Structures are given as C-alpha cells and as structure tokens.
C-alpha cells in the first residue's frame, strides 16, 4: 500500500498525459480521452487525500522557511 501511495501521483500524471495524447491522436474518439482523464484526476485526488498529512507538514515547513527569510 505504501508503494501505491508513494507513486500514485506519477500514475495520475501519466494517465492525464495519455488522455491528452489520445485526444491528439484520435480526435473523433473522445471517450478514451475522457475516461483516461477522469481516471487521472481521480487518482490525483486520491493521492492528495491519502497523503494529506505529509503535504500539510511540508507546506508548514516551507512557509516557516520563507517567512524566516522575509524577516531577514
């Protein structure tokens, strides 16, 4: 499960990229592009939900570093 949580963002971005490529290759078959795009967006949302605590901690740390630089 940890490997899936770790690499879900790459899988989501690959699905979104494949949807754009399939839209360019087969413009008359929009269902393939829509399905891949929806799967990619869903996977990206799942990644954000599963890793919310890690992302919050990362944003807090970065904002602390940047605010410290503003004071200087």
Phi and psi restraints in degrees (range 20) as a CNS / XPLOR table:
assign (resid 1 and name C) (resid 2 and name N)
       (resid 2 and name CA) (resid 2 and name C) 1.0 -64.4 20.0 2
assign (resid 2 and name N) (resid 2 and name CA)
       (resid 2 and name C) (resid 3 and name N) 1.0 -38.1 20.0 2
assign (resid 2 and name C) (resid 3 and name N)
       (resid 3 and name CA) (resid 3 and name C) 1.0 -64.9 20.0 2
assign (resid 3 and name N) (resid 3 and name CA)
       (resid 3 and name C) (resid 4 and name N) 1.0 -39.0 20.0 2
assign (resid 3 and name C) (resid 4 and name N)
       (resid 4 and name CA) (resid 4 and name C) 1.0 -66.3 20.0 2
assign (resid 4 and name N) (resid 4 and name CA)
       (resid 4 and name C) (resid 5 and name N) 1.0 -43.6 20.0 2
assign (resid 4 and name C) (resid 5 and name N)
       (resid 5 and name CA) (resid 5 and name C) 1.0 -62.0 20.0 2
assign (resid 5 and name N) (resid 5 and name CA)
       (resid 5 and name C) (resid 6 and name N) 1.0 -36.1 20.0 2
assign (resid 5 and name C) (resid 6 and name N)
       (resid 6 and name CA) (resid 6 and name C) 1.0 -72.4 20.0 2
assign (resid 6 and name N) (resid 6 and name CA)
       (resid 6 and name C) (resid 7 and name N) 1.0 -39.4 20.0 2
assign (resid 6 and name C) (resid 7 and name N)
       (resid 7 and name CA) (resid 7 and name C) 1.0 -104.0 20.0 2
assign (resid 7 and name N) (resid 7 and name CA)
       (resid 7 and name C) (resid 8 and name N) 1.0 9.2 20.0 2
assign (resid 7 and name C) (resid 8 and name N)
       (resid 8 and name CA) (resid 8 and name C) 1.0 -66.7 20.0 2
assign (resid 8 and name N) (resid 8 and name CA)
       (resid 8 and name C) (resid 9 and name N) 1.0 -32.0 20.0 2
assign (resid 8 and name C) (resid 9 and name N)
       (resid 9 and name CA) (resid 9 and name C) 1.0 -67.4 20.0 2
assign (resid 9 and name N) (resid 9 and name CA)
       (resid 9 and name C) (resid 10 and name N) 1.0 -37.5 20.0 2
assign (resid 9 and name C) (resid 10 and name N)
       (resid 10 and name CA) (resid 10 and name C) 1.0 -68.2 20.0 2
assign (resid 10 and name N) (resid 10 and name CA)
       (resid 10 and name C) (resid 11 and name N) 1.0 -38.5 20.0 2
assign (resid 10 and name C) (resid 11 and name N)
       (resid 11 and name CA) (resid 11 and name C) 1.0 -63.7 20.0 2
assign (resid 11 and name N) (resid 11 and name CA)
       (resid 11 and name C) (resid 12 and name N) 1.0 -42.6 20.0 2
assign (resid 11 and name C) (resid 12 and name N)
       (resid 12 and name CA) (resid 12 and name C) 1.0 -64.3 20.0 2
assign (resid 12 and name N) (resid 12 and name CA)
       (resid 12 and name C) (resid 13 and name N) 1.0 -44.7 20.0 2
assign (resid 12 and name C) (resid 13 and name N)
       (resid 13 and name CA) (resid 13 and name C) 1.0 -65.9 20.0 2
assign (resid 13 and name N) (resid 13 and name CA)
       (resid 13 and name C) (resid 14 and name N) 1.0 -35.7 20.0 2
assign (resid 13 and name C) (resid 14 and name N)
       (resid 14 and name CA) (resid 14 and name C) 1.0 -65.8 20.0 2
assign (resid 14 and name N) (resid 14 and name CA)
       (resid 14 and name C) (resid 15 and name N) 1.0 -40.0 20.0 2
assign (resid 14 and name C) (resid 15 and name N)
       (resid 15 and name CA) (resid 15 and name C) 1.0 -65.6 20.0 2
assign (resid 15 and name N) (resid 15 and name CA)
       (resid 15 and name C) (resid 16 and name N) 1.0 -40.8 20.0 2
assign (resid 15 and name C) (resid 16 and name N)
       (resid 16 and name CA) (resid 16 and name C) 1.0 -65.2 20.0 2
assign (resid 16 and name N) (resid 16 and name CA)
       (resid 16 and name C) (resid 17 and name N) 1.0 -41.2 20.0 2
assign (resid 16 and name C) (resid 17 and name N)
       (resid 17 and name CA) (resid 17 and name C) 1.0 -63.4 20.0 2
assign (resid 17 and name N) (resid 17 and name CA)
       (resid 17 and name C) (resid 18 and name N) 1.0 -43.1 20.0 2
assign (resid 17 and name C) (resid 18 and name N)
       (resid 18 and name CA) (resid 18 and name C) 1.0 -64.1 20.0 2
assign (resid 18 and name N) (resid 18 and name CA)
       (resid 18 and name C) (resid 19 and name N) 1.0 -33.3 20.0 2
assign (resid 18 and name C) (resid 19 and name N)
       (resid 19 and name CA) (resid 19 and name C) 1.0 -67.0 20.0 2
assign (resid 19 and name N) (resid 19 and name CA)
       (resid 19 and name C) (resid 20 and name N) 1.0 -39.5 20.0 2
assign (resid 19 and name C) (resid 20 and name N)
       (resid 20 and name CA) (resid 20 and name C) 1.0 -67.0 20.0 2
assign (resid 20 and name N) (resid 20 and name CA)
       (resid 20 and name C) (resid 21 and name N) 1.0 -39.9 20.0 2
assign (resid 20 and name C) (resid 21 and name N)
       (resid 21 and name CA) (resid 21 and name C) 1.0 -65.5 20.0 2
assign (resid 21 and name N) (resid 21 and name CA)
       (resid 21 and name C) (resid 22 and name N) 1.0 -43.9 20.0 2
assign (resid 21 and name C) (resid 22 and name N)
       (resid 22 and name CA) (resid 22 and name C) 1.0 -66.1 20.0 2
assign (resid 22 and name N) (resid 22 and name CA)
       (resid 22 and name C) (resid 23 and name N) 1.0 -30.3 20.0 2
assign (resid 22 and name C) (resid 23 and name N)
       (resid 23 and name CA) (resid 23 and name C) 1.0 -67.8 20.0 2
assign (resid 23 and name N) (resid 23 and name CA)
       (resid 23 and name C) (resid 24 and name N) 1.0 -35.3 20.0 2
assign (resid 23 and name C) (resid 24 and name N)
       (resid 24 and name CA) (resid 24 and name C) 1.0 -74.8 20.0 2
assign (resid 24 and name N) (resid 24 and name CA)
       (resid 24 and name C) (resid 25 and name N) 1.0 -35.4 20.0 2
assign (resid 24 and name C) (resid 25 and name N)
       (resid 25 and name CA) (resid 25 and name C) 1.0 -76.9 20.0 2
assign (resid 25 and name N) (resid 25 and name CA)
       (resid 25 and name C) (resid 26 and name N) 1.0 -48.4 20.0 2
assign (resid 25 and name C) (resid 26 and name N)
       (resid 26 and name CA) (resid 26 and name C) 1.0 -117.9 20.0 2
assign (resid 26 and name N) (resid 26 and name CA)
       (resid 26 and name C) (resid 27 and name N) 1.0 79.1 20.0 2
assign (resid 26 and name C) (resid 27 and name N)
       (resid 27 and name CA) (resid 27 and name C) 1.0 -68.9 20.0 2
assign (resid 27 and name N) (resid 27 and name CA)
       (resid 27 and name C) (resid 28 and name N) 1.0 -20.4 20.0 2
assign (resid 27 and name C) (resid 28 and name N)
       (resid 28 and name CA) (resid 28 and name C) 1.0 -84.7 20.0 2
assign (resid 28 and name N) (resid 28 and name CA)
       (resid 28 and name C) (resid 29 and name N) 1.0 -16.8 20.0 2
assign (resid 28 and name C) (resid 29 and name N)
       (resid 29 and name CA) (resid 29 and name C) 1.0 -107.0 20.0 2
assign (resid 29 and name N) (resid 29 and name CA)
       (resid 29 and name C) (resid 30 and name N) 1.0 82.9 20.0 2
assign (resid 29 and name C) (resid 30 and name N)
       (resid 30 and name CA) (resid 30 and name C) 1.0 -80.6 20.0 2
assign (resid 30 and name N) (resid 30 and name CA)
       (resid 30 and name C) (resid 31 and name N) 1.0 -13.8 20.0 2
assign (resid 30 and name C) (resid 31 and name N)
       (resid 31 and name CA) (resid 31 and name C) 1.0 -67.4 20.0 2
assign (resid 31 and name N) (resid 31 and name CA)
       (resid 31 and name C) (resid 32 and name N) 1.0 -37.6 20.0 2
assign (resid 31 and name C) (resid 32 and name N)
       (resid 32 and name CA) (resid 32 and name C) 1.0 -63.7 20.0 2
assign (resid 32 and name N) (resid 32 and name CA)
       (resid 32 and name C) (resid 33 and name N) 1.0 -45.6 20.0 2
assign (resid 32 and name C) (resid 33 and name N)
       (resid 33 and name CA) (resid 33 and name C) 1.0 -64.9 20.0 2
assign (resid 33 and name N) (resid 33 and name CA)
       (resid 33 and name C) (resid 34 and name N) 1.0 -40.1 20.0 2
assign (resid 33 and name C) (resid 34 and name N)
       (resid 34 and name CA) (resid 34 and name C) 1.0 -66.1 20.0 2
assign (resid 34 and name N) (resid 34 and name CA)
       (resid 34 and name C) (resid 35 and name N) 1.0 -41.5 20.0 2
assign (resid 34 and name C) (resid 35 and name N)
       (resid 35 and name CA) (resid 35 and name C) 1.0 -65.3 20.0 2
assign (resid 35 and name N) (resid 35 and name CA)
       (resid 35 and name C) (resid 36 and name N) 1.0 -45.7 20.0 2
assign (resid 35 and name C) (resid 36 and name N)
       (resid 36 and name CA) (resid 36 and name C) 1.0 -64.1 20.0 2
assign (resid 36 and name N) (resid 36 and name CA)
       (resid 36 and name C) (resid 37 and name N) 1.0 -40.0 20.0 2
assign (resid 36 and name C) (resid 37 and name N)
       (resid 37 and name CA) (resid 37 and name C) 1.0 -64.5 20.0 2
assign (resid 37 and name N) (resid 37 and name CA)
       (resid 37 and name C) (resid 38 and name N) 1.0 -43.6 20.0 2
assign (resid 37 and name C) (resid 38 and name N)
       (resid 38 and name CA) (resid 38 and name C) 1.0 -65.3 20.0 2
assign (resid 38 and name N) (resid 38 and name CA)
       (resid 38 and name C) (resid 39 and name N) 1.0 -40.0 20.0 2
assign (resid 38 and name C) (resid 39 and name N)
       (resid 39 and name CA) (resid 39 and name C) 1.0 -63.2 20.0 2
assign (resid 39 and name N) (resid 39 and name CA)
       (resid 39 and name C) (resid 40 and name N) 1.0 -39.8 20.0 2
assign (resid 39 and name C) (resid 40 and name N)
       (resid 40 and name CA) (resid 40 and name C) 1.0 -65.7 20.0 2
assign (resid 40 and name N) (resid 40 and name CA)
       (resid 40 and name C) (resid 41 and name N) 1.0 -44.3 20.0 2
assign (resid 40 and name C) (resid 41 and name N)
       (resid 41 and name CA) (resid 41 and name C) 1.0 -66.4 20.0 2
assign (resid 41 and name N) (resid 41 and name CA)
       (resid 41 and name C) (resid 42 and name N) 1.0 -39.0 20.0 2
assign (resid 41 and name C) (resid 42 and name N)
       (resid 42 and name CA) (resid 42 and name C) 1.0 -65.4 20.0 2
assign (resid 42 and name N) (resid 42 and name CA)
       (resid 42 and name C) (resid 43 and name N) 1.0 -41.8 20.0 2
assign (resid 42 and name C) (resid 43 and name N)
       (resid 43 and name CA) (resid 43 and name C) 1.0 -65.8 20.0 2
assign (resid 43 and name N) (resid 43 and name CA)
       (resid 43 and name C) (resid 44 and name N) 1.0 -36.9 20.0 2
assign (resid 43 and name C) (resid 44 and name N)
       (resid 44 and name CA) (resid 44 and name C) 1.0 -67.5 20.0 2
assign (resid 44 and name N) (resid 44 and name CA)
       (resid 44 and name C) (resid 45 and name N) 1.0 -40.1 20.0 2
assign (resid 44 and name C) (resid 45 and name N)
       (resid 45 and name CA) (resid 45 and name C) 1.0 -65.2 20.0 2
assign (resid 45 and name N) (resid 45 and name CA)
       (resid 45 and name C) (resid 46 and name N) 1.0 -39.1 20.0 2
assign (resid 45 and name C) (resid 46 and name N)
       (resid 46 and name CA) (resid 46 and name C) 1.0 -64.8 20.0 2
assign (resid 46 and name N) (resid 46 and name CA)
       (resid 46 and name C) (resid 47 and name N) 1.0 -38.1 20.0 2
assign (resid 46 and name C) (resid 47 and name N)
       (resid 47 and name CA) (resid 47 and name C) 1.0 -62.8 20.0 2
assign (resid 47 and name N) (resid 47 and name CA)
       (resid 47 and name C) (resid 48 and name N) 1.0 -43.9 20.0 2
assign (resid 47 and name C) (resid 48 and name N)
       (resid 48 and name CA) (resid 48 and name C) 1.0 -64.9 20.0 2
assign (resid 48 and name N) (resid 48 and name CA)
       (resid 48 and name C) (resid 49 and name N) 1.0 -41.8 20.0 2
assign (resid 48 and name C) (resid 49 and name N)
       (resid 49 and name CA) (resid 49 and name C) 1.0 -66.9 20.0 2
assign (resid 49 and name N) (resid 49 and name CA)
       (resid 49 and name C) (resid 50 and name N) 1.0 -42.7 20.0 2
assign (resid 49 and name C) (resid 50 and name N)
       (resid 50 and name CA) (resid 50 and name C) 1.0 -70.4 20.0 2
assign (resid 50 and name N) (resid 50 and name CA)
       (resid 50 and name C) (resid 51 and name N) 1.0 -30.0 20.0 2
assign (resid 50 and name C) (resid 51 and name N)
       (resid 51 and name CA) (resid 51 and name C) 1.0 -111.1 20.0 2
assign (resid 51 and name N) (resid 51 and name CA)
       (resid 51 and name C) (resid 52 and name N) 1.0 29.8 20.0 2
assign (resid 51 and name C) (resid 52 and name N)
       (resid 52 and name CA) (resid 52 and name C) 1.0 -63.7 20.0 2
assign (resid 52 and name N) (resid 52 and name CA)
       (resid 52 and name C) (resid 53 and name N) 1.0 -41.4 20.0 2
assign (resid 52 and name C) (resid 53 and name N)
       (resid 53 and name CA) (resid 53 and name C) 1.0 -67.3 20.0 2
assign (resid 53 and name N) (resid 53 and name CA)
       (resid 53 and name C) (resid 54 and name N) 1.0 -38.6 20.0 2
assign (resid 53 and name C) (resid 54 and name N)
       (resid 54 and name CA) (resid 54 and name C) 1.0 -67.5 20.0 2
assign (resid 54 and name N) (resid 54 and name CA)
       (resid 54 and name C) (resid 55 and name N) 1.0 -41.0 20.0 2
assign (resid 54 and name C) (resid 55 and name N)
       (resid 55 and name CA) (resid 55 and name C) 1.0 -66.7 20.0 2
assign (resid 55 and name N) (resid 55 and name CA)
       (resid 55 and name C) (resid 56 and name N) 1.0 -39.8 20.0 2
assign (resid 55 and name C) (resid 56 and name N)
       (resid 56 and name CA) (resid 56 and name C) 1.0 -62.6 20.0 2
assign (resid 56 and name N) (resid 56 and name CA)
       (resid 56 and name C) (resid 57 and name N) 1.0 -43.1 20.0 2
assign (resid 56 and name C) (resid 57 and name N)
       (resid 57 and name CA) (resid 57 and name C) 1.0 -64.3 20.0 2
assign (resid 57 and name N) (resid 57 and name CA)
       (resid 57 and name C) (resid 58 and name N) 1.0 -39.1 20.0 2
assign (resid 57 and name C) (resid 58 and name N)
       (resid 58 and name CA) (resid 58 and name C) 1.0 -65.7 20.0 2
assign (resid 58 and name N) (resid 58 and name CA)
       (resid 58 and name C) (resid 59 and name N) 1.0 -42.2 20.0 2
assign (resid 58 and name C) (resid 59 and name N)
       (resid 59 and name CA) (resid 59 and name C) 1.0 -66.4 20.0 2
assign (resid 59 and name N) (resid 59 and name CA)
       (resid 59 and name C) (resid 60 and name N) 1.0 -38.6 20.0 2
assign (resid 59 and name C) (resid 60 and name N)
       (resid 60 and name CA) (resid 60 and name C) 1.0 -63.8 20.0 2
assign (resid 60 and name N) (resid 60 and name CA)
       (resid 60 and name C) (resid 61 and name N) 1.0 -43.0 20.0 2
assign (resid 60 and name C) (resid 61 and name N)
       (resid 61 and name CA) (resid 61 and name C) 1.0 -65.0 20.0 2
assign (resid 61 and name N) (resid 61 and name CA)
       (resid 61 and name C) (resid 62 and name N) 1.0 -43.6 20.0 2
assign (resid 61 and name C) (resid 62 and name N)
       (resid 62 and name CA) (resid 62 and name C) 1.0 -66.7 20.0 2
assign (resid 62 and name N) (resid 62 and name CA)
       (resid 62 and name C) (resid 63 and name N) 1.0 -40.4 20.0 2
assign (resid 62 and name C) (resid 63 and name N)
       (resid 63 and name CA) (resid 63 and name C) 1.0 -67.9 20.0 2
assign (resid 63 and name N) (resid 63 and name CA)
       (resid 63 and name C) (resid 64 and name N) 1.0 -33.0 20.0 2
assign (resid 63 and name C) (resid 64 and name N)
       (resid 64 and name CA) (resid 64 and name C) 1.0 -66.2 20.0 2
assign (resid 64 and name N) (resid 64 and name CA)
       (resid 64 and name C) (resid 65 and name N) 1.0 -42.3 20.0 2
assign (resid 64 and name C) (resid 65 and name N)
       (resid 65 and name CA) (resid 65 and name C) 1.0 -65.1 20.0 2
assign (resid 65 and name N) (resid 65 and name CA)
       (resid 65 and name C) (resid 66 and name N) 1.0 -44.6 20.0 2
assign (resid 65 and name C) (resid 66 and name N)
       (resid 66 and name CA) (resid 66 and name C) 1.0 -68.2 20.0 2
assign (resid 66 and name N) (resid 66 and name CA)
       (resid 66 and name C) (resid 67 and name N) 1.0 -37.0 20.0 2
assign (resid 66 and name C) (resid 67 and name N)
       (resid 67 and name CA) (resid 67 and name C) 1.0 -70.0 20.0 2
assign (resid 67 and name N) (resid 67 and name CA)
       (resid 67 and name C) (resid 68 and name N) 1.0 -32.5 20.0 2
assign (resid 67 and name C) (resid 68 and name N)
       (resid 68 and name CA) (resid 68 and name C) 1.0 -65.0 20.0 2
assign (resid 68 and name N) (resid 68 and name CA)
       (resid 68 and name C) (resid 69 and name N) 1.0 -36.1 20.0 2
assign (resid 68 and name C) (resid 69 and name N)
       (resid 69 and name CA) (resid 69 and name C) 1.0 -70.2 20.0 2
assign (resid 69 and name N) (resid 69 and name CA)
       (resid 69 and name C) (resid 70 and name N) 1.0 -31.5 20.0 2
assign (resid 69 and name C) (resid 70 and name N)
       (resid 70 and name CA) (resid 70 and name C) 1.0 -68.0 20.0 2
assign (resid 70 and name N) (resid 70 and name CA)
       (resid 70 and name C) (resid 71 and name N) 1.0 -34.9 20.0 2
assign (resid 70 and name C) (resid 71 and name N)
       (resid 71 and name CA) (resid 71 and name C) 1.0 -65.8 20.0 2
assign (resid 71 and name N) (resid 71 and name CA)
       (resid 71 and name C) (resid 72 and name N) 1.0 -38.1 20.0 2
